[in-house]
Structure formats: structure tokens, C-alpha cells
């Protein structure tokens, strides 16, 4: 029991340090941090929040130059440091322009992947109310495009492997 308390800490002491403004750590090897020393996540300013919708660009990336990617940098915000970028569907080259997003890039290590937070800029479609049937049709179309892109990428990869083997 003493070993568990030593590893996880004393809950009464943790509650007391939280009241004093310290963030407690469950491990005895890591000393508690003050709130001012805690890592802060960048946030959008009020102006950028009012101009965007709460839709994330999600995970972007390409495999063998097929996928989605954010390109371009414009309308830099001096307050929060965000930029406006357009998401593109790639098939060796940027083929289909998709939505625009206001993006803040997070700082990472040398070998870490690029991380960002983003919010979608409204389009004319956002001001028009879609019926349930239209929304269902659009979702089916998006799913069809995604599945078609994956099937095409796998087919091209198999074709390349077949040519390489012969």
C-alpha cells in the first residue's frame, strides 16, 4: 500500500496543491508544475473565431502522392498567428480544391509530424439550409469519392508492383 501511495501520490496532498494553484503530478519523480509553467495550447482570437465554423480539417496526408493536403498561406492574423489555407485533393498534383480553413500550426519536435488546429471558413452552401435528403445524398457522394480514391490508389499500387515484378 505504501508503494502504491508513493507512486500515485497522496490524494489529499494533490487536492491541497490544486487549491494552492499548483498542478500536481502522479509520479514522485516529476515535481508539480505551477500553472504559469504549464504548456499552453494556442487558441484562435475572437475575430478568427467569429469568421469560422467549428469544423476541423481532420487528418490530412498523402500516400504515394494520393490524398489531401493544405496548401497556400494568406490572411495571416497578427493576434493569434493563424493563416487561411485551402484543402486540396491530390492525385500526384493538386486536382480538386476543397474547403478553406483557418489554421494554427503547433510546434513539434524535429521528427514529429506536422500538427495543427483548424476551423473551416463558411461558404455560400453554409448559409443555405439543406434538407435531410440532400444531406444524405451529399454524404453518400463524399463516401463514394473516398472509397473510389482508395480503390484507385490500391489498383495503381498493384499495377506498379506487377510491372516491377515482370
C-alpha positions as CSV (number, residue, x, y, z in Angstrom):
1,X,0.0,0.0,0.0
2,X,2.8,2.3,0.8
3,X,4.4,1.6,-2.6
4,X,1.1,2.4,-4.3
5,X,0.7,5.7,-2.4
6,X,4.4,6.6,-3.1
7,X,3.8,6.0,-6.9
8,X,0.4,7.6,-7.3
9,X,0.8,10.2,-4.6
10,X,-1.5,11.2,-1.7
11,X,-4.9,12.4,-2.9
12,X,-5.2,14.8,0.0
13,X,-1.9,16.4,-0.9
14,X,-2.9,16.6,-4.5
15,X,-6.2,18.3,-3.7
16,X,-4.4,20.8,-1.4
17,X,-1.8,21.6,-4.1
18,X,-4.6,22.1,-6.7
19,X,-6.3,24.6,-4.3
20,X,-2.9,26.4,-4.0
21,X,-2.7,26.8,-7.8
22,X,-0.3,24.0,-8.5
23,X,-0.8,21.2,-11.0
24,X,0.1,18.0,-9.2
25,X,1.8,15.1,-10.9
26,X,1.0,11.4,-10.0
27,X,4.7,10.4,-10.1
28,X,7.1,11.2,-7.4
29,X,9.9,11.7,-9.9
30,X,8.1,14.5,-11.7
31,X,7.7,17.6,-9.4
32,X,4.5,19.5,-9.6
33,X,4.3,22.4,-12.1
34,X,2.9,25.8,-11.4
35,X,0.0,26.9,-13.6
36,X,2.3,29.5,-15.2
37,X,4.8,26.8,-16.2
38,X,2.1,24.5,-17.8
39,X,2.2,24.1,-21.6
40,X,-0.3,26.3,-23.3
41,X,-2.2,25.3,-26.4
42,X,-2.5,28.1,-29.0
43,X,-6.1,29.4,-29.4
44,X,-7.9,31.4,-32.1
45,X,-8.6,35.0,-31.3
46,X,-12.2,36.3,-31.1
47,X,-12.1,37.8,-34.6
48,X,-10.9,34.5,-36.2
49,X,-13.5,32.5,-34.1
50,X,-16.3,34.7,-35.3
51,X,-15.3,34.3,-39.0
52,X,-15.1,30.5,-38.9
53,X,-17.2,27.4,-38.2
54,X,-16.5,24.7,-35.7
55,X,-15.4,22.1,-38.4
56,X,-11.9,20.7,-38.3
57,X,-9.9,19.8,-41.4
58,X,-9.3,16.5,-39.7
59,X,-6.2,14.4,-40.5
60,X,-4.6,15.3,-43.8
61,X,-1.9,13.4,-45.6
62,X,-0.9,11.7,-48.8
63,X,0.2,8.1,-49.5
64,X,2.2,7.8,-52.8
65,X,1.0,11.4,-53.6
66,X,-2.7,10.5,-53.3
67,X,-4.7,12.1,-50.5
68,X,-5.5,15.5,-49.1
69,X,-3.2,18.4,-48.2
70,X,-3.5,22.0,-47.0
71,X,-1.8,24.5,-49.4
72,X,-1.4,28.2,-49.6
73,X,-1.0,30.8,-46.9
74,X,-2.9,34.0,-46.8
75,X,-4.8,36.4,-44.4
76,X,-2.3,36.0,-41.6
77,X,-3.7,37.1,-38.3
78,X,-1.3,39.1,-36.2
79,X,-3.2,38.3,-32.9
80,X,-3.3,34.5,-32.9
81,X,-0.9,33.7,-35.8
82,X,-3.4,31.8,-37.9
83,X,-3.4,31.6,-41.7
84,X,-6.1,30.7,-44.2
85,X,-5.3,27.6,-46.3
86,X,-7.2,25.6,-48.8
87,X,-7.5,21.8,-48.6
88,X,-6.7,20.1,-51.9
89,X,-7.3,16.5,-53.1
90,X,-4.0,15.2,-54.5
91,X,-3.6,12.7,-57.3
92,X,0.1,13.3,-58.0
93,X,-0.9,17.0,-58.4
94,X,-3.5,19.1,-56.6
95,X,-6.6,18.2,-58.5
96,X,-9.8,19.1,-56.6
97,X,-10.0,22.2,-54.4
98,X,-12.0,21.6,-51.3
99,X,-12.9,23.8,-48.3
100,X,-10.8,26.7,-46.9
101,X,-9.6,26.5,-43.3
102,X,-8.1,28.9,-40.8
103,X,-5.1,27.0,-39.3
104,X,-2.7,27.4,-36.4
105,X,0.4,25.2,-36.6
106,X,1.6,23.7,-33.3
107,X,5.3,23.5,-32.6
108,X,6.6,20.0,-32.5
109,X,9.9,18.2,-32.3
110,X,12.3,17.6,-35.2
111,X,11.0,14.1,-36.0
112,X,7.3,14.8,-35.1
113,X,4.6,15.0,-37.7
114,X,3.1,18.4,-38.5
115,X,0.3,19.2,-36.1
116,X,-2.3,21.9,-36.4
117,X,-5.7,23.1,-35.2
118,X,-8.1,24.5,-37.7
119,X,-11.6,25.8,-38.3
120,X,-13.5,25.9,-41.6
121,X,-14.4,29.2,-43.3
122,X,-18.0,29.4,-44.3
123,X,-19.1,29.1,-47.9
124,X,-22.3,30.0,-49.7
125,X,-23.6,26.5,-49.0
126,X,-23.4,27.1,-45.3
127,X,-26.0,29.8,-45.5
128,X,-28.4,27.6,-47.3
129,X,-30.3,25.1,-45.2
130,X,-30.1,21.5,-46.5
131,X,-32.9,19.1,-46.2
132,X,-32.3,15.6,-44.8
133,X,-32.5,14.0,-48.3
134,X,-29.9,16.5,-49.7
135,X,-27.6,15.9,-46.7
136,X,-27.9,12.2,-47.1
137,X,-27.1,12.4,-50.8
138,X,-24.0,14.6,-50.2
139,X,-22.7,12.2,-47.5
140,X,-23.2,9.3,-49.9
141,X,-21.3,11.2,-52.6
142,X,-18.5,12.0,-50.3
143,X,-18.2,8.4,-49.2
144,X,-18.3,7.3,-52.8
145,X,-15.4,9.6,-53.7
146,X,-13.4,8.5,-50.7
147,X,-13.8,4.8,-51.5
148,X,-13.1,5.4,-55.2
149,X,-9.9,7.2,-54.3
150,X,-8.7,4.3,-52.1
151,X,-9.6,1.7,-54.7
152,X,-7.8,3.7,-57.4
153,X,-4.7,4.1,-55.2
154,X,-4.6,0.3,-54.4
155,X,-5.1,-0.5,-58.1
156,X,-2.2,1.7,-59.1
157,X,0.0,0.3,-56.4
158,X,-0.8,-3.3,-57.5
159,X,-0.2,-2.3,-61.2
160,X,3.2,-0.8,-60.2
161,X,4.1,-3.9,-58.3
162,X,3.1,-6.1,-61.2
163,X,5.3,-4.1,-63.6
164,X,8.2,-4.2,-61.2
165,X,7.9,-8.0,-60.8
166,X,7.9,-8.6,-64.6
